[in-house]
Amino acid sequence: MAIPCWFMRGGTSRGPFFRATDLPSDPGARDAVLLAAMGSPDPRQIDGLGGAAPLTSKVGIVGHSDRADADLDFRFAQLQPDSDVVDTTANCGNMLAAVVPFAVESGLLAPRGDTTTARVHTLNTGLTAEITVATPRDETGPGRHVAYAGDTHIDGVPGTAAPVTVNFLDTAGSVCAALLPTGRARDRVTVEGVGTIEVTCIDNGQPLVIIDAADLGRTGAESVAALNADTELRGRLEALRLACGALMGLGDVTSKNYPKMTLVAPGTHGGTISTRSFIPHVCHESIGVLAAVTVATACVLDGTVAHAKATGAKADRAPDNAPDNAADNSAPATITVSVEHPAGEFSVELGLEPGAGEGEPPRVTRSALVRTARLIMAGDVLVPGHLHPGHLYATSPEEPQR
C-alpha cells in the first residue's frame, strides 16, 4: 500500500510527514501504519524510515483546522526504535518547525506573499504557535515556493538554511495542570536508592524535571556518550522521573516520554545556563525546542533550581528592554535566555508581564525562537497491504489549498 509522504527535517529532528486524510481515521489502524512506515519495533528500524534513535523516530500529521484561531492542526507522534508504542501525548517543537513548509509542499496551504505565516494548533496538548517561513516567487512563472537556502545556522544542524520563526502563545501547563504543577518553584523529593534531591517541576510547553547536576555528582559538562554510558546516573534519573511524574499529576509515567529530566549547571561558554536533557532515557544530542523554552522560563522564576544556576546579565530579572526602574517587573518586557546544550546554544526570547500581585513572579506570555527546516524527500512510503482497511484511506490525491 502506497501512502503519500514528505520526509522532512524540522530543527534538530527529522521524520515523515503525512496529510491527516491520507492515514486511517481509526487511531489503532493509524498507529499500525506508522509503526510499519518507521520499521518499529526494531533497534535498527531496518525495515522502515526510522533512524534508529528517538530524535529520528518521529512523525508529523497535518490537516486543515476547524478552529477559528488556527489554520492547521498538527499531531506529533513519537515512536521508539525498539517499541511498538506510538505516543501522541507530548509535543515536539523541532518537528513543529516543519509543519508550515510541509503544508505548502503538500498542497494544504497556499503561499501568502514573500513570507507565509500560519497559526498551527497542536492536537496533542492544545498549544498554538504562529510560524513564518520564506515563500519567494518562482524564478519563472507566477507561483511561489518554500525557500530552504539561507544564512541561518542552528547548533546541531550542519550548514545554514532559511529561517523559520516560531512564536509560541501562552504555553504554560501544556500537559500538566499549570506552569508549576506542584504549586512550588522547588520541591524536595526523596527516593529510595537516590536520596533527597531538590528539583523544579515545570511545564511551559514541555513537562520537565530540572535538577542541579552537582546534586547527582555530575558537572553538567559531560558528553552525550559519557552520560548515555552512565548506567548508575540513568537509573537514578528514572527513579526520580517516576516519583516526579506522580508529583506533577501525570500518574504513572513508566511508558510515557515525559517528564523529561534535565540537568543544569552554570553556563560555560557565555550562555545563561548549561543543560543536559534526557528524552527521557537517553541524553539529547542538543535540546528540544519546548524543553529549551521551559528551561529558559525556569531561569527567570525566583526560587527554581535553574534560577539559582543561571549566570550572566541576561538571567537578571530586569529584562533586556526594561527601564532602570523595571526590576520590580512593573511593565511588560522581553528577556533573552541563552540555553547551552551539548551541540551548542539555543536563544529563547520570552515575553513577560507583571505578576498578578505584589511579590508575584512575572508571567511568561510568549516565547519566540528561530529554527530551520528542509524537505528531504517526497513520494510514497510503502506499508504491508494487510494494514489497509480499505475505506479508511483518502482516495483524492490531495486536499485543496487554503
LINCORSUL-V760713 format. One record per helix or strand of 2 or more residues. SS is the DSSP state (H for helix, E for strand). FROM is the first residue (numbers start at 1). TO is the last residue. If there is no record, write none. Layout:
SS_FROM_TO, SS_FROM_TO
This chain:
E_2_10, E_13_19, H_20_22, H_27_38, H_54_56, E_58_64, E_72_78, H_93_96, H_99_105, E_115_122, E_128_134, E_164_169, E_187_191, E_195_204, E_207_212, H_213_216, H_224_228, H_231_247, E_260_266, E_273_278, H_289_299, H_305_309, H_313_315, H_326_328, E_333_341, E_344_353, E_363_371, E_373_382, H_385_387
